[in-house]
Amino acid sequence: MNSVLLSSPLQGFTDYRFRNAFQKYFGGIDTYYSPYIRLNGKMEIKPVYERDLLLKNNTTIEVIPQIMTNDADEFLFVTKYVQKLGYKELNWNLGCPYPMVINRKMGSGLIDDPQRIRQILQRVHNESDIIVSMKMRMGYNHPKEILDVFPILDLFPIKNIAIHARIGKQLYKGDVDLVSFQNCLNKTKHKIYYNGDITSVLEYKSRLEMFPEIDHWMIGRGLISDPFLPSMIKANTTEYPKDRFERLYNFQSELYDEFEKALSGTKAVHQKMLSYWEYFGASLEDSLQVLRKIKKAKTKNEYDSAVRSILDEQSKVV
């Protein structure tokens, strides 16, 4: 079975700059999902969303837009917008676990309201021809909540349901619940994708062995922590390429240059890059020391010297 690898969207991380640079230096991802569009009751598309989805900014990759909403009018407004840009599919986020989203009855906080989900999908399918796919948790308070949603989803031509194998209350803490995920597999007619804690080739192989019927795998935080992971999964190897640290250096340098054009001031760029290094460091030796060096950099030259020093030391360790 040939696995399809998908990039799970991470707000603030996987925008078009990241996606394009990732595809250039690492590859291995078949389809990218964009970070969600959220309207907050205002029927207007923020420039940051528009830039992220413009086809001219996504020329080398396949991207599927995502929406976060609990309102059919908002869903339809975004549907018309993404279709105007040339997209045929819109992914509905019922997975976000953060309190500021849950308190507004969105993301995984909407899973316990199947009838509202039905009303929204009914209007979307009656009033548009957009292809709808889902990104979900198994519930917010309990992993059985999703089981009450499946009969509703089965009423509609949903393309697929990507399930993060946690509940919303967990945020990203604790282990994934593989038993509850297994319980989802024969409860819907729709195709299910797996998402959650694929952070190494060995983790992927373990999931593949456990769920042989799954052929679409969504990688989120693991994609940023170890950018080589998708291509290594595709190559069925645990060996990093010989030019590992050179490619990582070039990748983060391109990100730096792109954010330098978009953000105001070196401090803002360094804060942005530090957020990435908090992930990059997870696959490197002595991640705390890595972050300390990045934090100390005050100028672009200092930042570049810190990165070169970090990667030079890492190359000696491995």
C-alpha positions in Angstrom: 0.0 0.0 0.0 1.4 3.4 -1.0 0.7 5.9 1.8 -0.4 9.4 1.1 1.2 11.9 3.4 -0.6 15.1 4.3 0.6 18.2 6.1 -1.8 19.1 9.0 -2.2 22.8 9.3 -0.6 24.6 12.3 -1.8 28.2 12.8 1.1 30.6 12.8 3.5 28.0 11.3 2.5 26.3 8.1 1.7 29.3 5.9 2.6 29.5 2.2 6.2 30.6 3.0 6.8 27.5 5.1 5.0 25.2 2.6 7.0 26.4 -0.4 10.3 26.2 1.4 9.5 22.8 2.9 8.6 21.4 -0.5 11.8 22.9 -2.0 14.2 21.4 0.6 12.5 18.3 1.9 9.4 17.2 0.0 7.6 13.9 0.9 4.2 15.7 1.4 1.5 15.0 -1.2 -1.0 17.6 0.0 -0.9 20.6 2.3 -3.8 22.0 4.3 -3.7 25.7 4.9 -4.2 27.1 8.4 -7.9 27.8 9.0 -9.9 30.9 7.8 -11.9 32.3 10.7 -14.3 35.2 10.1 -15.5 36.0 13.7 -18.9 37.2 12.3 -17.4 39.6 9.8 -18.0 38.7 6.2 -14.6 39.7 5.0 -11.4 37.9 4.2 -8.3 39.1 6.1 -5.3 39.9 3.9 -3.2 37.3 5.8 -5.7 34.6 4.6 -5.8 35.9 1.1 -2.0 35.9 0.8 -1.8 32.4 2.1 -4.3 31.0 -0.5 -3.5 33.0 -3.7 -2.5 30.6 -6.4 0.5 32.6 -7.3 1.9 31.9 -3.8 1.2 28.2 -4.1 2.5 27.2 -7.5 4.5 24.1 -6.7 2.2 22.3 -4.2 -1.4 21.1 -3.8 -3.2 23.0 -1.1 -6.6 22.5 0.5 -8.1 25.6 2.3 -9.6 25.1 5.8 -12.4 26.9 7.6 -13.1 27.3 11.3 -16.8 28.2 11.9 -20.1 27.2 13.5 -22.2 29.3 11.1 -23.6 28.2 7.7 -23.5 31.8 6.3 -19.8 32.1 7.1 -19.2 28.6 5.6 -20.9 29.6 2.3 -19.1 33.0 2.2 -15.7 31.3 2.5 -16.9 28.6 0.0 -17.6 31.3 -2.7 -14.2 33.0 -1.9 -12.1 29.9 -2.2 -13.9 28.7 -5.3 -13.3 32.1 -6.9 -9.6 31.5 -6.3 -9.8 28.2 -8.0 -10.2 25.7 -5.1 -12.7 22.9 -5.3 -12.4 21.6 -1.7 -12.9 23.2 1.7 -11.8 21.4 4.9 -14.0 22.0 8.0 -12.0 22.2 11.2 -13.8 20.4 14.1 -10.5 19.6 15.8 -9.0 22.8 17.3 -8.8 22.2 21.1 -7.9 25.7 22.4 -10.3 27.3 25.0 -10.7 30.6 23.0 -12.2 28.4 20.2 -14.1 26.0 22.4 -15.8 28.8 24.3 -17.3 30.0 21.0 -18.6 26.6 20.2 -16.2 26.0 17.4 -13.5 23.4 16.6 -13.7 20.3 18.8 -16.2 22.2 21.0 -18.9 21.7 18.2 -18.6 17.9 18.1 -21.1 17.4 20.8 -23.8 19.2 18.7 -24.6 16.9 15.8 -27.7 18.7 14.8 -26.0 22.0 14.4 -23.3 20.2 12.3 -26.2 18.7 10.2 -27.8 22.1 9.7 -24.6 23.6 8.5 -23.7 20.8 6.1 -27.3 20.7 4.8 -27.1 24.3 3.7 -23.6 24.0 2.3 -24.5 21.1 0.2 -27.8 22.5 -0.9 -26.4 25.9 -1.8 -23.0 25.1 -3.2 -21.0 22.4 -5.0 -17.9 22.7 -2.9 -16.3 19.4 -1.9 -16.3 19.2 1.9 -13.8 17.3 4.0 -13.4 17.1 7.8 -10.6 17.5 10.3 -11.8 16.3 13.7 -10.9 15.2 17.2 -12.9 12.3 18.6 -14.7 14.7 20.9 -14.0 17.4 23.4 -14.9 15.8 26.7 -15.1 12.1 25.6 -13.9 10.1 22.6 -17.3 8.7 22.0 -18.8 12.0 21.0 -17.6 11.5 17.4 -19.7 8.3 17.2 -22.9 10.5 17.4 -21.6 12.7 14.6 -20.9 9.9 12.1 -24.6 9.2 11.3 -24.9 12.9 10.4 -21.8 12.9 8.2 -23.0 9.8 6.5 -26.0 11.8 5.1 -23.6 13.9 3.0 -21.0 13.3 0.4 -18.0 14.1 2.7 -14.7 13.4 0.9 -12.9 12.2 4.0 -12.7 12.5 7.8 -9.2 13.2 9.2 -9.3 12.2 12.9 -6.7 13.4 15.4 -6.7 10.6 18.0 -7.2 12.8 21.0 -10.1 14.6 22.6 -10.1 18.4 22.8 -9.6 18.6 26.6 -6.2 17.0 26.1 -4.9 19.8 23.9 -1.7 18.1 22.8 -0.9 16.5 26.1 -0.9 12.9 27.0 -0.9 9.9 24.6 -3.1 9.5 21.6 -6.0 7.2 22.2 -5.5 4.5 19.6 -8.2 2.2 21.0 -10.8 4.9 20.5 -9.5 5.7 17.1 -9.8 2.0 16.1 -13.4 2.1 17.3 -14.1 4.8 14.7 -13.0 2.8 11.7 -16.1 0.8 11.1 -18.6 3.4 12.3 -18.9 5.5 9.2 -19.0 4.9 5.4 -16.6 7.7 4.8 -12.8 7.4 4.3 -10.8 8.0 7.4 -7.4 9.6 7.6 -5.1 9.2 10.7 -3.6 12.2 12.6 -1.7 12.4 15.8 1.9 12.0 17.1 3.6 10.7 14.0 7.0 12.0 15.0 9.4 9.3 13.6 9.6 6.6 11.0 9.2 4.0 13.7 6.0 5.7 15.0 4.6 5.7 11.5 5.4 2.1 11.0 3.8 1.2 14.3 0.6 3.0 13.3 0.6 1.4 9.9 0.9 -2.0 11.5 -2.0 -1.2 13.9 -4.2 0.3 11.2 -3.4 -1.5 7.9 -6.7 -0.1 6.3 -5.5 3.5 6.6 -3.6 4.8 3.6 -3.7 8.6 4.3 -1.6 9.9 7.2 -1.6 13.5 8.4 1.5 14.9 10.1 1.4 18.1 12.1 3.9 19.0 14.7 6.2 16.2 13.7 6.6 17.8 10.3 8.2 20.9 11.9 10.1 19.1 14.5 11.8 16.9 11.9 11.3 18.2 8.4 13.0 15.1 6.9 10.3 12.8 8.3 7.9 12.7 5.3 10.7 11.9 2.8 12.2 9.3 5.1 8.8 7.7 5.5 8.4 7.6 1.7 11.9 6.1 1.3 11.3 3.6 4.1 14.5 4.6 5.9 15.6 5.9 9.3 18.8 7.3 7.8 19.1 11.0 7.4 20.6 12.3 4.1 24.3 13.2 4.2 23.5 16.9 3.5 21.0 17.0 6.4 22.3 20.1 8.2 23.1 22.0 5.0 19.5 21.6 3.9 18.2 22.5 7.3 20.4 25.6 7.2 19.2 26.6 3.8 15.6 26.0 4.7 15.6 28.1 7.8 17.6 30.8 6.0 14.9 31.0 3.3 12.2 31.2 6.0 14.2 34.0 7.7 14.5 36.0 4.5 10.7 35.6 3.7 9.7 36.7 7.2 12.2 39.6 7.0 10.1 40.9 4.1 6.8 40.4 5.9 7.5 41.5 9.5 8.6 44.8 11.1 12.0 44.7 12.6 14.7 42.2 13.4 13.1 41.4 16.8 9.9 40.3 15.3 11.7 38.1 12.8 13.8 36.5 15.6 10.7 35.8 17.6 9.1 34.1 14.6 12.2 32.0 14.0 12.5 31.2 17.7 9.0 29.6 17.5 10.3 27.4 14.7 13.5 26.5 16.5 11.4 25.4 19.5 10.2 22.6 17.1 13.5 22.1 15.2 15.3 21.6 18.4 13.2 18.5 19.2 15.1 16.5 16.6 18.6 17.9 17.6 20.9 17.1 20.5 20.7 19.4 23.5 17.6 21.3 22.4 17.8 23.7 25.4 21.3 24.8 24.4 20.1 25.3 20.8 17.3 27.6 22.0 19.7 29.6 24.3 21.9 30.3 21.3 19.0 31.5 19.2 17.6 33.7 21.9 21.0 35.5 22.4 21.1 36.7 18.8 20.2 40.4 18.4 21.2 41.0 14.8 20.8 39.0 11.6 24.5 38.3 11.6 24.4 37.1 15.2 21.4 34.9 14.3 23.2 33.4 11.3 26.4 32.8 13.3 24.3 31.0 16.0 22.6 28.8 13.5 25.8 27.9 11.8 27.4 27.1 15.2 24.4 24.9 16.2 24.4 22.9 13.0 28.2 22.5 12.9 28.1 21.1 16.4 25.2 18.8 15.5 27.1 17.5 12.5 29.9 16.5 14.8 27.6 14.6 17.2 26.0 12.5 14.5 
